[in-house]
Amino acid sequence: MLSHPRPAVRKRAITTLAQFLPYSQPQQFTDLLNTYIVPGLAPSANVEKQRTVVQLVAAVARHSPGQIAPSLSQIASSIIKDSQRDDEELRESCLQVGSN
């Protein structure tokens, strides 16, 4: 659902994932991190996917900061680089991650 063409569906998927991650096994978060978050923050990822991933990181940080904290050093530099892309919505999402 995170790759759905409609932004509203992606936002609902983000909310659902973020709410259930605190109750999931750590391996499930690790899988999400390695298969979706890290590749989605890569400079080669398209802007739409980067927006979704940055919003997912912000939601996860709000709902389960303990799970994402060990990975922040891995993803923070990518979010900073993403904030420099010429995309206003992506830049705004990156700033929101920093305020969590």
C-alpha positions in Angstrom: 0.0 0.0 0.0 3.0 2.3 0.5 3.5 2.2 -3.3 -0.2 2.9 -4.2 -0.7 5.6 -6.8 -3.1 7.6 -4.6 -1.4 9.7 -1.9 -4.4 9.2 0.5 -4.0 5.5 0.4 -0.3 5.8 1.2 -1.0 8.2 4.1 -3.4 5.7 5.6 -0.9 2.9 5.2 1.7 5.0 6.9 -0.6 5.7 9.8 -1.5 2.0 10.2 2.1 0.9 10.1 3.2 3.5 12.6 0.4 2.5 15.0 1.2 -1.2 14.8 5.0 -1.1 14.8 5.2 -0.6 18.6 3.5 -4.0 19.0 5.5 -5.8 16.4 8.7 -7.9 16.7 11.9 -6.0 16.2 12.7 -8.1 13.2 9.6 -6.7 11.4 10.9 -3.2 11.8 14.4 -4.2 10.7 12.8 -5.8 7.5 10.8 -2.6 6.9 14.0 -0.5 7.4 16.1 -2.6 5.1 13.6 -3.3 2.3 11.7 0.0 2.2 13.0 2.9 4.2 16.7 2.8 3.4 16.2 2.3 -0.4 13.4 4.9 -0.4 15.8 7.5 1.0 18.5 6.8 -1.5 19.3 9.7 -3.9 18.3 7.5 -6.8 14.8 7.0 -5.5 12.0 9.0 -7.2 10.7 12.0 -5.3 7.2 10.4 -4.7 8.8 7.4 -3.0 11.1 9.7 -0.9 8.1 11.7 0.2 6.3 8.6 1.4 9.3 7.2 3.1 10.1 10.5 4.9 6.5 10.7 6.1 6.7 7.1 7.3 9.9 7.8 9.3 8.2 10.8 10.9 5.2 8.7 11.9 7.3 5.8 13.2 9.4 8.3 15.2 6.1 9.6 16.8 4.7 6.2 17.6 7.7 4.0 18.4 10.7 6.2 19.0 12.5 3.3 20.7 12.4 1.1 17.6 13.7 3.8 15.2 16.3 5.4 17.6 19.1 2.8 16.8 18.6 3.4 13.1 18.6 7.2 13.2 22.2 7.6 12.4 21.7 5.4 9.3 18.7 7.4 8.0 19.3 11.0 9.2 22.0 11.9 6.7 19.7 10.7 3.9 16.8 12.8 5.1 19.1 15.8 5.3 20.2 15.2 1.7 16.5 14.7 0.6 15.6 18.0 2.2 17.9 19.7 -0.4 16.0 18.4 -3.4 14.0 20.8 -5.4 10.6 19.6 -4.1 8.6 21.7 -1.6 6.5 18.9 -0.2 9.5 16.6 0.3 11.4 19.5 2.0 8.5 20.2 4.3 8.2 16.5 5.2 12.0 16.4 6.0 11.6 19.4 8.3 8.7 17.7 10.1 10.8 14.6 10.8 13.3 16.9 12.5 10.7 18.4 14.7 9.6 14.9 16.1 
